[in-house]
């Protein structure tokens, strides 16, 4: 029954994601609908021609039923269209576990003639490195990994995006919604509490929920947030249960870093505003959905294919942002979002692009009641997760500067972790 429910919920998400970033006309009796995205679309810069014998392979942890993997697969479709690649030039392997199956899949893709092999999950990394050592003539690229800058391999590379910028902006939308509800007398400023469904207590998740909270706090100073972890990237039942537990704790708005419709569905059923992730849930949750942030992987695919075609080196660590088109937002649900949300976010986008707004400005948060002037982060991966790199300079925690994958792991004041067993 659990598996059937997960598939049903995932199917709903897939149909919802088709509208991601679009300008929907709205439901019956709803004449507001969705706005355009506050972040203007960035066109891919294709300054090269792909040879007919070029092939690229993609390895995905799950399939289109996972919003995380669907995001990568949608980018594959975009790059195929942009570069006019044939089906024979693009080989996709889905439902590849974080084990030796990844190495086998990578080896098979090489045997099929792929000049670039890309894998999308953190646990794929060691097996991608194994393949990179065996096939030095092939480029191996990996999302969310941490070891490329210390591996010593010229043909192994990590990539991520400054998604914390997108989550901050989504948090601003959440904070504005809280202000609207406070002004309407639904609760007091002191009762402005959000809930967040997180997968694991990894730096990637911590960076995400912290940036979301800081965005909300920047416009709603009294906000606090509870975080409930599920111990899984994709479990519709656990995500639904986590969201319901947060709602029971009187959280007024919910967001998440998890990959199913579990949390958004629970919010729609309870009438609780929701900020989604990896795509719009407007079609199925149009009474509660506000906005969603996501990583657009098409710019990175374009970059690595271009570098290989041109015979140029791929960066060991690549991190795209708003300017590159790697960080995107859906449109805003104007029937739910607070008035002025679009304009506010659009103005902040320009501040981020101009370098005037730093998400992790140390003046905006405290740890144990104190402002931080220095922090050693675990950037160079080792078994003991030993801190090794100073990451605060000029009053800013410099996320994704020393490697592409997040390393922000601070527990800042205002956020309560309800379970840290994962």
C-alpha positions in Angstrom: 0.0 0.0 0.0 2.9 2.4 0.9 4.5 1.8 -2.5 1.2 2.4 -4.4 0.6 5.6 -2.5 4.1 6.8 -3.3 3.6 6.1 -7.0 0.3 7.9 -7.0 1.7 10.9 -5.3 4.7 11.0 -7.5 2.5 10.9 -10.6 0.6 13.9 -9.3 4.0 15.7 -8.9 5.0 14.9 -12.4 1.9 16.5 -13.9 2.4 19.5 -11.6 6.0 19.9 -12.6 5.0 20.2 -16.2 3.9 23.7 -15.4 7.1 24.7 -13.6 8.0 28.3 -14.2 5.1 28.8 -16.6 2.2 31.2 -16.6 -0.8 29.0 -15.9 -4.3 30.4 -16.4 -5.6 29.2 -13.0 -8.3 26.9 -11.7 -12.0 27.4 -12.0 -13.2 30.4 -9.9 -9.5 31.5 -9.6 -8.7 34.4 -11.8 -5.3 35.1 -10.3 -3.3 32.1 -11.4 0.5 32.0 -11.6 2.9 34.8 -12.4 6.0 34.4 -14.5 9.1 33.5 -12.7 10.8 36.5 -10.9 14.1 35.2 -12.3 14.4 35.9 -16.0 15.3 32.8 -18.1 18.9 32.7 -19.2 19.5 31.4 -22.7 22.1 28.6 -23.2 25.2 29.9 -24.9 26.0 27.3 -27.6 29.2 28.4 -29.3 30.3 25.0 -30.6 29.0 22.2 -32.9 28.6 18.7 -31.6 30.1 16.0 -33.8 27.7 13.3 -35.0 29.7 10.6 -33.1 29.6 12.4 -29.8 27.8 10.5 -27.0 27.0 11.4 -23.3 25.6 9.1 -20.7 23.5 10.0 -17.6 23.1 7.9 -14.4 20.2 8.8 -12.1 19.4 7.4 -8.7 15.7 7.2 -9.3 13.4 7.9 -12.3 10.8 10.5 -13.2 8.8 9.6 -10.1 11.3 11.4 -8.0 11.2 15.2 -8.3 14.9 15.3 -7.8 15.7 13.0 -10.7 12.9 14.5 -12.8 14.8 17.8 -12.6 17.9 16.2 -14.1 15.8 14.4 -16.8 14.1 17.6 -17.8 17.5 19.2 -18.2 18.5 16.3 -20.5 15.5 17.1 -22.7 16.5 20.7 -22.8 20.1 20.1 -23.8 19.0 17.5 -26.4 16.8 20.1 -28.0 19.3 23.0 -27.7 22.2 21.0 -29.2 20.0 18.9 -31.6 21.3 15.7 -30.2 19.8 12.4 -31.4 18.5 9.7 -29.1 21.5 7.6 -30.0 23.8 10.4 -28.7 22.2 10.6 -25.3 22.0 7.4 -23.1 20.1 7.6 -19.8 20.2 5.0 -17.0 17.7 5.4 -14.3 17.1 3.6 -10.9 20.9 3.1 -10.4 21.6 2.5 -6.6 24.4 4.1 -4.7 26.5 1.0 -5.0 28.6 -1.0 -7.4 25.7 -0.8 -9.8 26.8 2.8 -10.5 30.3 1.6 -11.5 28.8 -1.1 -13.7 26.5 1.5 -15.3 29.4 3.9 -15.9 31.5 1.1 -17.4 28.6 0.1 -19.7 28.2 3.7 -20.9 31.9 3.9 -21.8 31.6 0.7 -23.7 28.7 2.2 -25.7 30.9 5.1 -26.8 30.1 7.9 -24.3 32.8 10.5 -24.0 31.2 12.0 -20.9 29.4 10.2 -18.1 27.4 12.1 -15.6 25.9 10.8 -12.3 23.4 12.7 -10.1 23.6 11.3 -6.5 26.0 11.9 -3.6 26.5 8.1 -3.0 27.5 7.5 -6.6 30.8 9.4 -6.1 33.2 6.6 -5.1 32.0 4.4 -8.0 32.4 7.2 -10.4 35.9 7.8 -9.2 36.6 4.0 -9.6 35.4 4.3 -13.3 37.4 7.5 -13.8 40.6 5.8 -12.8 39.9 2.9 -15.1 39.0 5.0 -18.2 41.2 8.1 -18.2 40.2 9.0 -21.7 36.5 9.6 -20.6 35.3 12.6 -18.6 33.3 11.7 -15.5 31.1 14.4 -14.0 29.2 14.1 -10.7 26.5 16.2 -9.0 26.7 17.0 -5.3 30.0 15.2 -4.7 32.9 16.5 -2.7 36.1 14.7 -3.7 37.0 16.1 -7.2 39.3 18.9 -5.9 41.4 16.4 -3.9 41.1 13.3 -6.1 44.1 14.2 -8.3 42.1 13.0 -11.3 42.0 15.2 -14.4 38.9 13.4 -15.7 36.7 13.5 -12.6 34.7 16.6 -11.8 32.0 17.8 -9.2 29.2 20.2 -9.8 26.5 22.0 -7.9 24.6 25.3 -7.9 24.2 28.1 -5.4 20.7 26.9 -4.7 20.9 28.6 -1.3 20.2 31.8 -3.2 17.0 30.4 -4.6 15.9 29.0 -1.2 16.6 32.4 0.4 14.3 34.1 -2.2 11.6 31.4 -1.6 12.0 32.1 2.1 11.3 35.8 1.5 8.0 34.7 -0.1 7.3 32.7 3.0 8.1 35.5 5.3 5.9 37.9 3.4 3.0 35.4 3.6 3.5 35.1 7.4 3.4 38.9 7.7 0.1 39.0 5.7 -1.4 36.4 8.0 -0.2 38.3 11.1 -1.7 41.5 9.7 -5.0 39.6 9.1 -5.1 38.7 12.8 -4.6 34.9 12.2 -1.8 34.8 14.8 0.6 37.1 16.5 4.1 38.0 15.4 5.5 35.9 18.3 3.6 32.9 16.9 5.1 33.0 13.5 6.6 29.6 13.2 7.4 27.6 10.1 8.0 23.9 9.6 10.6 22.2 7.4 10.7 18.6 6.2 14.4 17.6 5.7 15.8 14.4 4.4 19.1 14.1 6.3 21.3 16.1 8.6 23.8 16.7 5.8 25.4 20.0 5.0 23.4 20.2 1.8 20.1 20.0 3.7 21.4 22.3 6.5 22.5 24.9 4.0 19.1 24.7 2.3 16.9 25.1 5.3 19.1 27.7 6.9 19.0 29.9 3.8 15.2 29.5 3.5 14.9 30.5 7.2 17.2 33.5 6.7 15.1 34.7 3.7 11.9 34.5 5.8 13.6 36.2 8.8 14.8 39.1 6.6 11.2 40.2 6.2 9.6 38.7 9.3 12.1 39.2 12.1 10.1 37.2 14.7 9.9 33.9 12.7 11.2 30.6 14.1 11.4 27.2 12.4 11.1 23.6 13.4 12.8 20.9 11.2 11.7 17.3 11.0 13.9 14.8 9.3 12.8 11.7 7.4 16.0 9.7 6.9 15.2 9.4 3.1 15.5 11.5 0.0 12.3 10.1 -1.3 9.5 8.6 0.9 6.0 10.0 0.3 4.6 8.5 3.5 7.4 9.7 5.8 7.4 13.2 4.2 3.6 13.4 4.7 3.9 12.2 8.3 6.7 14.8 9.0 4.6 17.6 7.5 1.6 16.6 9.6 3.7 16.4 12.7 4.9 20.0 12.0 1.4 21.2 11.4 0.4 19.6 14.7 3.1 21.7 16.4 1.3 24.8 15.1 3.6 25.6 12.3 1.9 28.2 10.1 3.8 27.4 6.8 5.7 24.4 5.6 8.7 23.9 3.2 10.9 20.9 2.4 14.0 19.4 1.1 12.5 16.0 0.1 11.4 14.6 -3.2 7.8 13.5 -3.2 4.4 15.1 -3.0 4.0 14.0 0.7 4.6 17.3 2.3 2.8 19.5 -0.2 -0.2 17.1 -0.2 -0.4 17.3 3.6 -0.4 21.1 3.4 -3.1 21.2 0.8 -5.3 18.9 2.9 -4.8 21.0 6.0 -4.9 24.4 4.3 -1.4 25.3 5.3 0.7 27.5 2.9 3.6 25.6 1.3 6.8 26.5 -0.4 7.8 23.5 -2.5 11.1 22.3 -4.0 12.2 21.2 -7.5 9.1 22.3 -9.2 5.6 23.8 -9.1 2.9 21.9 -7.2 0.3 24.5 -8.3 -1.9 22.1 -10.3 -2.5 19.8 -7.4 -2.0 22.2 -4.5 -3.3 25.5 -5.9 -4.9 26.6 -2.6 -1.6 26.4 -0.7 1.4 26.4 -3.1 3.3 29.7 -3.1 6.6 29.2 -5.0 9.4 26.7 -5.5 13.1 26.9 -6.2 15.2 24.4 -8.2 18.5 23.8 -9.8 18.5 23.9 -13.6 21.2 21.4 -14.8 21.0 22.3 -18.5 23.7 25.1 -18.2 26.1 22.5 -16.7 25.4 19.9 -19.3 26.0 22.6 -21.9 29.3 23.5 -20.3 30.7 20.0 -20.0 29.7 19.0 -23.5 31.2 22.2 -24.9 34.5 21.7 -23.1 34.9 18.2 -24.3 33.9 19.1 -27.9 36.4 22.0 -27.9 39.1 19.9 -26.2 39.2 22.1 -23.2 39.5 21.3 -19.5 36.5 20.9 -17.3 36.7 22.6 -13.9 37.1 20.2 -10.9 34.4 22.1 -9.1 31.7 24.0 -11.0 28.9 26.0 -9.2 26.3 27.9 -11.2 24.1 30.6 -9.9 21.3 32.9 -10.9 23.4 34.6 -13.6 24.2 31.3 -15.3 20.6 30.2 -15.2 21.4 27.4 -12.8 19.2 28.7 -10.0 15.6 29.1 -10.9 12.2 29.9 -9.4 8.8 28.9 -10.5 6.1 31.5 -11.0 4.3 32.8 -7.9 0.8 31.6 -7.1 -0.9 35.0 -6.9 -4.0 33.5 -5.3 -1.9 32.5 -2.2 1.3 34.6 -2.1 1.2 37.9 -0.2 0.8 41.1 -2.3 4.0 42.5 -3.6 5.9 39.2 -3.4 6.9 39.2 -7.1 8.3 42.7 -7.0 10.2 42.1 -3.7 11.9 39.0 -5.0 12.7 40.5 -8.4 14.4 43.4 -6.6 16.4 41.0 -4.4 17.5 39.0 -7.5 19.2 42.1 -8.8 20.9 42.6 -5.5 22.2 39.1 -5.5 23.5 39.4 -9.1 25.2 42.7 -8.2 26.9 41.2 -5.2 25.0 43.5 -2.8 23.2 40.7 -1.0 25.0 37.7 0.6 22.7 35.0 1.9 25.0 33.9 4.7 26.0 37.4 5.9 27.1 36.7 9.5 25.3 39.8 10.7 22.0 38.1 9.9 22.4 35.1 12.3 23.9 34.0 15.6 25.0 30.6 16.9 24.5 30.2 20.7 23.7 33.9 20.9 27.0 34.9 19.4 27.9 36.3 16.0 30.7 34.4 14.2 33.8 36.0 12.9 35.6 32.7 12.1 34.6 29.1 11.2 36.5 26.1 10.0 34.4 23.9 7.7 35.0 20.3 6.5 35.8 21.1 2.9 38.4 18.4 2.1 36.5 15.2 2.7 38.0 12.7 5.1 36.6 9.8 7.2 36.5 11.9 10.4 34.8 14.9 8.8 37.6 17.0 10.2 37.2 20.8 9.8 40.0 22.1 7.6 39.2 25.4 5.9 38.4 28.9 7.1 35.2 29.9 5.3 34.2 33.2 6.9 35.8 36.4 5.4 34.6 40.0 5.4 31.6 39.1 7.4 30.3 36.4 5.0 30.2 32.6 5.3 31.4 31.8 1.8 29.4 28.8 0.8 30.4 26.8 -2.3 33.6 28.9 -2.8 36.1 26.2 -1.9 34.2 23.3 -3.5 30.9 23.2 -5.4 28.9 21.1 -2.9 27.6 22.9 0.2 29.5 22.7 3.5 27.4 25.1 5.6 26.6 23.0 8.7 26.0 25.5 11.4 23.1 25.2 13.8 21.9 28.8 14.0 19.6 30.3 16.5 15.9 30.4 15.7 15.8 26.9 14.2 14.9 23.9 16.3 15.8 20.4 15.0 13.2 17.9 16.3 15.1 14.7 15.4 18.8 14.4 14.5 19.0 10.6 14.2 19.6 10.7 10.5 
